[in-house]
Amino acid sequence: MLSPLATGISAGLGAAAGVGLAAGGCAYAAMWPGSQLFGPTLIAPARPGELALTFDDGPNPAWTPRLLELLASHGLRATFFMMGSRAQAKPALVRSIADAGHLIGSHSWSHLNLALAASSRIEEELARTSQTLEQITGAPVRYFRPPFGARRPAVLRAARRLGMVPVLWNAMTSDWREPSADRIAARLMHSIDRLERRRRAANIVLHDGSHLDSLANRAPSVAAAGQLIARYQASHRFVTVDAWG
């Protein structure tokens, strides 16, 4: 039989372990793109051969137009998850993206970590972005990608109250800080091919903008997108995320 002291220590260690597990579970649910613990999100279906090119943090007046030229030259449409503040600053560029047939979604107003934000701030970030994008394009905003993938139940509920489907991803690399287009493309191709073997579609994240710098150099990301198109267009179908739900 354990002494009272040993019993107390054991109970304390057990409680600490429980707290650690709970904290780890919350972190996983809040940040891991594949987690559905806080509620369902759209990632990608069991439809191998389909790829969605998605671009975050724009629009970027220096690089988004070049990306649009690349997509137009191949007859492809992509999904752009825009920051409301960036869209407000460049409404003509937003309209050109919409007019080209691309899908526009919300990426919040200021790229705040919404998992840590007050409920009132979450509502403000999402509602203001939706209103701005809808005023510019004349179309409702139906899709939302949380910055950093960070969410909690209040974030997902707010998105759905505004009529938006939360969207995460299953293929991403650190293209926002990687100077080599070849390395970005190679890492994404590895993910895409792995998903193909698992009979899944690929929801690919690249960045045409930056929440830190409105004129960030996105040449490597645009070039990597070109490599993905060259590699997969003949054998795969490129879609926007509304094809999946």
N, C-alpha and C positions, 0 to 999 in steps of 0.2 A: 504493500500500500504506500502511496506517495505521501510525504509529509505535507502539512498545510502550505509550507513555503514552496515546495516543489509543485504542488497543485496550482498555486497562484501563478508561479512562473509559466507553467504549461498553458494555463488559460490565457495569460497575457500574450504568450507567443502565438497561440491560436488566433486570438483576436487581431493581433498585428498582421498575421498572414492573411486573415480574412479581409482586412482593410486593404492590404496590398493587392490582393486578387481583385477586389472591387474596383480599386483605382485603375488597375491594368485593364480591366474589362471596359470601364468607362472611356479610357484613352483609346482603346481599340475601336469602340463603337463610334467615338467622336471623329477619329482621324483616318482610319483605314478605309480606303475606297470601296473595298468589297464587303464591308460590314453592313448588315441589315438589322442590327440589334435595336437601333433607335427608330426604325421604320423603313419601309421599302423605298428604294431609289432605283432609277433606271441606270443600268450599266450597259449590258449588251446581251442579246439573246443567243440561244443555241442555233445560230444561223451561220455556219462557217462559209467563208467566201465573201462576207460583207465587212466593209471597213467604213468607219465614220471618222473623218478628219475634223477635229474640233480645235478651236483657237481661243485662248483666254487672254484677258487683261487689255484688250484693245478697246477702240480702234487706235492705231498708231499711224499718224500722218506720214511718217517716213517709210514704213514697211508694209502696212496693210494694203496700199494700192499695188505694190509689187506682188503681193500674195494674190490679190484679185486677178492680176494679169496672168499669173501662173495657172490658177484654177480655170480661168476663161479659155486659156490656150488648150486645155485638155477637156473642156466641156464638163467640168465637175462642179458640184455644189458642196459646200462645207457648212459647219455650224460655228457661229461666233458667239461666245459668251462674253458679253461686254460689260465693263464697268460703267455705271451710270455717269460718273463724273467725266470720264473720257468721252463718252457719247455726247454729253451736253456740250463739250468743247468743240466737237467736230461733227455737227449734224449732217452736213453735206456728205461726208464720208460714210456715215451710217446709212443714209439713204441710198448711196451707190451700192453698198453691200446688199441691202434689201432688194434693190431694183435688179441686181444680178441674179436673184433667186436663191440667195443663201439664207439659212435659218439663223435668226438672231435670238439669243437667250440672255438672261440676266446673270451677272457675276457680282451682284451687289453694287452699292454706290461707291464705296471707298476701299474695298478689298479687306475689310475688317474680319478678324477671326470671330465669326458669329457664335461659335461654341462657347465663347467667354463673354459675350455681350448680353446686356440687359434685354429683356423681351421688347421693351419699347424701342430700343435701338435697332433690333432685328427688323421690326415692322417698318421703321423709318427707312432703313437701308434698302429693303426689298421694294416697298411701295414707291419710293421716290425713283428708283431705277426703272421699274415697270412703267410708271407714268411718263418718264422722260423718253424712253424708247418708243412707247406707243404714240406719243405726240409727234415724234420725228418720223416714224414709219407709217403710222396709221393702222398698224396691225397689233393685235394683242400679243403679249409675251407669254408663251406657254411652257418655257423650260428655264430652269435655274440651276446653275452650278455653284455650290458654296465655295468661297475662297479657301484655299488650302485643303479643300474637301472637308473642312471642319463643320460639324453640325451637332446638334442635340435635338431632342424631340420638339422643342419650341421653334427651332429653325425650320424643320420639315413642316410643322403645322402652319407656320406663317406663309411658307411658299405655297402650300396647297390652298390656303384661304384666298390667296391672290390668283388662284387658277393655274399654278405652275407645277410641273413635274420636276422633282429634284433629280439631277443627273450627276453621276460620278464617272468613273473610267476604269479601264483595265489594261491600258498601255500608255505608259508615260516615262520619260526620263528627264533629267535636269537640263532641259534645253535652254532655260532662262540664264544659265551661267556657263554653259558648255560652248567653247569657241569653235569646236570642230563639227561641221555639218555631217561629216562622214561618221563620227562617233555617235551623234544623235540618231542618225538614220539606222546605223547598225544595231544599236540597242533596241530601237523600236521594232525593227525587222525581227529580231530575236523574240520579242514579246508577241508579235503578230503570228509568227510561225508556231510558237508554243500554243497560243490560243487556237490556232487552226487544228493542231493535233488533238486538242481537247474538244473540238467541234463547237467552238465559240466564235462569234463575231468579235471584232476589235473596235473598241471606243478609244481613239487615239487623242492624246492631249499634246498640243504644241502651243507656243505663245507668240502671238503677233504684237503684243504689247507688254507693258510692265506696270505694276502698281507703284513702283518707285520712281520711274522715269518715263514721261510721256513720249519721249523720242528715243527710247532704248534701241540699241542695235539688235535687230532680229534677223540679220542676214543669215546666220547659221540655221535658224529655225525654218526660214522660207526655203533655203537650199535643201534642207533635209526633207521638207514636204515634197519638193520636186523629185528627190530620190525615191521616196515611197511611191509616188505616182508612177514613176518610170518602172519600178519593180513590180507593182501589183495591178496596174490598170488593165492589162490584157487578160488577167486571170481572175480578178475580183470585181465586186460591185461596190462602188463608193456611194454612201448614202448619208443623209442627214439624220439626226437622232430621232426626228419625228417618224421615221420609218419603223421605229421600234416601240413606240408607245406614247 
